[in-house]
């Protein structure tokens, strides 16, 4: 076998720069392959994960790891206090806390506060969500209906829809 030099298949360098480069490469490749018309009019509610598992800001990082990350095998959680969405926490933030400080550090100390970049309206289309992800360099968004948390949408959820539509379109043509 010869050397295959497709830059999209090379392993990124280590560290944050490598992760960002790999993410941007993957997102740009997906956007180049996915026809925008295949997602137009597709309601976000069809592909989002409704009623996500949420955590409270008062949890310790140790409680978050044991009671949520390991239990549910999720890497991301919206943070809700008194019924109000206040932010999110992911493995990225958890990894910033040294193991010896996890019993005393609270989710409130490490959460990412809510910004427009990390949310999308539940009435948006899947195409709008994909464009929002591209514009903000995020692979996961919190879906809201007004002030209310209603779900989460990940890039993989949108890609699953594209894949299903592609398979069904092929079937309709006798492929």
N, C-alpha and C positions, 0 to 999 in steps of 0.2 A: 504494500500500500504506500502511496506517495504521501507527501505532506499536504494536508488539507488546511488551507490558511483562511478560511472564512472567519472574519473578525467577530461575527456574532456568536461564534461557538467557542471562542477563547475564554479561558477562565480569567476573571478580573483579578487585578492585584488585590492584595489584602488591605484591610482597613476601610475606613469610611469612604474614602475616595473611590476605592474599587467597588464598593457596594453601590454607591450613587451612579457610577459609570455603568455598571451592569444593569441597574434598574432603568436608567434612561435609554440604554440600548434596547432592552426588552420592550419597553413601552413604545419607543419609536418603531420598532419592527412590527409590533402588533398593530399600531395605527396605520402602517403602510399596507398591511395585509387586509385589515378589516374595512370593507366598504362602509362608509358612513350611512348609506341608505339602508343597510341591513339592521341598523339599530334605531333609525328614525321611527318615532311613534311607538316604540316599545316602552311600556310603562316601567319605571324603576321598581314599582311595587311588585312586579312580576318576578324580578330576579334578586331583590334584596333579601337579606335574612331578617325576618321580622322578630320583634321582641327579644333583642339580644340580652345575654347575661350582663348585668351591670354590677359595679362595685361601689362601695361607699368610700368617701375620702378619709374616714376615720380608721380604716383597716391599716394594720401594719403591713409592710412589704412581705414579711414572713407569712402572715395570714393570706395575703394575695397569692403568693406562690403556692402554698399548700392547699388552700381552700378553693382556688379559682383556676390558676394556670395549670396545675397538675390535674385537678379534678375534671376540668372541662377541655383541657388540651387546646386552649385558645391562647393566642399571643397578644390580643388586644381586647380592652374592655372600656366601654363608656363609664364615666364616673358620674354618679347621680347622688345628690344630697337633697333630702326633703322633697323628692319628686322633680327636682330641677337638674337638668344636665349642666354640669360644671366643667367637664373636660374629659380627657381620656388618659389611659395608661397602657403602655405596651412593654414588651420585653426590652425594648431599647431603654426605656426609663428605669426599669427594674435592674438592668445590668449596671447602671451607674451607682447603685448602692452596694457598698462592700458587704460581704456576708456577715461580718460582725455587727453591722448596723441595721440589719433587716428586722430585728425584733423591736427596734425603737423608732425607725423611720416610718412615717405614715404615707399613705397614697397621696394625701393632700400636699405633701412635701415634694413629690416628684411628678405629679400629673401635668399633662399638657393642657393649658386652659383652652376653652372653646374660642375658635376664630372662624371667620367665614371660609377659610381655606379647608377646614376639616369637615364641613357639613354641606348637605345638599337637601333641597326640598323634596318631599315624598312625591310631589306631583311632577317632578322632572322626568325626562325620558332617560333610557339607558345611554343614548348618544350624548346627552348633556352631562351625564355622570362621567362618561369616558373623557369628554373634553375637559371637564373640571379636574379630573385626575391628571390629565396631561398638563394642564396649566399650573397646577399646584405641586406637581411631582409627587403625588400620593397614590398609593395603591389601595387605600381603604378610606371610605367616607362614612360619616354618621348621617343617617337619614332622619330628618325631622319633619313634623307636620306642625307648623307654627313653633311654639316653644316645646312641643312634646317629642320625645325620642320615640321613633317607631321602628327603626331597624339600622342595619349596617349593610354596606355594599362594598365588595372587594373586586378588584380587577379580575380575579379568577372567576367570580360569579358572572361578570359580563362576558368573559371569554367562553364560559360554558354555554351561555345563551347563543353566542355567535356559532359555536361548534354545532349545537343542536339545529340551529336554523340552516346551517350549511349542509348537514346530513339530510335534513328533511327536504331541502331544495333539490339535492341530488336525487333523492328518492322520487320526487315529483316528476323528474325528467327521465325516469326509467333507468337511472344509474345503479 
